[in-house]
């Protein structure tokens, strides 16, 4: 997948767990579902100018429900990446949040 870095990273995940992980140098992002770990690491390095040590990925499948006889989609599928930075580095844009 040859895309620019701003299309790989969709948005940061702002949850209670992601705020706790920021303290130990791990940042959570929603990413493009077609991106792999190498592309995510390159995109984070390019956009935020930090060294990425590790990338973990969570793929969430879509959830379905029922509406009468119909089967409807309740939640969409997404991919989340937890990025571990090198010791002592942090992303300044997320420190005030």
C-alpha atoms as one frame of an Amber mdcrd trajectory, in Angstrom:
protein
   0.000   0.000   0.000   1.775   3.122  -1.216   0.121   6.067   0.496   1.369
   9.161   2.155   1.791   9.180   5.913  -1.253  11.332   6.587  -3.556   8.766
   4.964  -2.146   5.869   6.993  -2.830   7.556  10.349  -6.538   8.387  10.664
  -6.694   9.863  14.177  -5.360   9.290  17.686  -7.440   7.170  20.039  -8.437
   9.244  23.054  -9.525   6.703  25.652  -8.769   6.190  29.317  -6.430   3.306
  28.559  -4.579   5.248  25.848  -4.026   8.118  28.297  -2.473   5.674  30.778
  -0.260   4.178  28.052   1.055   7.648  27.117   2.861   7.793  30.448   5.012
   4.784  29.505   5.745   5.958  25.962   3.004   4.106  24.052   0.577   5.970
  21.803  -2.624   4.617  20.268  -3.893   5.537  16.790  -6.719   4.509  14.506
  -5.043   3.571  11.218  -6.013   2.577   7.694  -7.229  -1.024   7.606  -4.896
  -1.865   4.697  -1.725  -0.635   6.441   0.771  -3.064   7.937   3.155  -2.615
  10.881   6.066  -1.374   8.767   3.957   1.263   7.020   2.498   2.435  10.336
   5.971   2.754  11.879   7.233   4.729   8.868   4.189   7.010   8.965   4.588
   7.763  12.693   8.299   8.432  12.196   7.600  10.713   9.240   4.755  12.725
  10.792   5.964  13.097  14.392   9.772  12.756  13.932  10.247  10.081  16.618
  11.864   6.626  16.692   9.373   3.746  16.748  10.503   0.626  18.604   7.393
  -1.563  18.340   3.964  -1.565  16.710   1.080  -3.715  17.919  -2.132  -3.959
  15.899  -5.728  -4.682  16.892  -8.229  -5.558  14.161 -11.832  -5.123  15.250
 -14.463  -6.781  13.090 -17.812  -5.189  12.455 -20.689  -6.034  14.777 -24.163
  -6.948  13.580 -27.584  -6.706  15.150 -31.180  -7.374  14.175 -33.872  -4.955
  13.137 -36.963  -7.027  12.621 -35.995  -9.645  10.068 -33.079  -7.672   8.748
 -29.496  -8.071   9.817 -27.979  -4.602  10.227 -24.479  -3.354  10.958 -24.215
  -1.765  14.417 -20.505  -0.956  14.592 -18.015  -0.568  11.780 -14.717  -2.429
  11.547 -11.499  -0.584  12.340  -7.801  -1.109  12.931  -5.992   0.318  15.946
  -2.212   0.510  16.395  -0.346   0.831  19.686   3.040   2.382  18.934   5.932
   2.136  21.402   8.516   4.905  21.117  12.214   4.817  21.985  13.189   5.471
  25.597  12.866   9.137  26.542  10.940  10.204  23.428   7.391  11.500  23.357
   4.965  13.109  20.937   4.592  16.711  22.031   1.206  17.182  20.315  -0.452
  14.716  22.711   1.136  15.790  25.978  -1.323  18.626  26.644  -4.399  16.511
  25.921
